[in-house]
Amino acid sequence: AEYVPMRLAEQCCGFRGSFSVRYPEISAALASDKVRCVAETGAAAVVSTDAGCLMNIGGRARRVGEKFEVLHLAELLERR
């Protein structure tokens, strides 16, 4: 595995507990930003330890047709 820096890595993905339910438009916009940033890197996968972020990023990526994998760190380590 190789670490590829991502633009706006520190920005929230938009899930954050009930935030995505209370503010769905803002949540979707943040998730779209995150998916664009991942896609810009050209990486084959995005890896995180936050299940909520992974679900939100993965769902948005599927809806817009992005093909990168969305993995928990444990899944990546299991492949090694």
Secondary structure as UniProt FT lines:
FT   TURN            7..10
FT   TURN            16..18
FT   HELIX           19..22
FT   HELIX           24..41
FT   STRAND          45..48
FT   HELIX           51..64
FT   STRAND          69..72
FT   HELIX           73..79
//
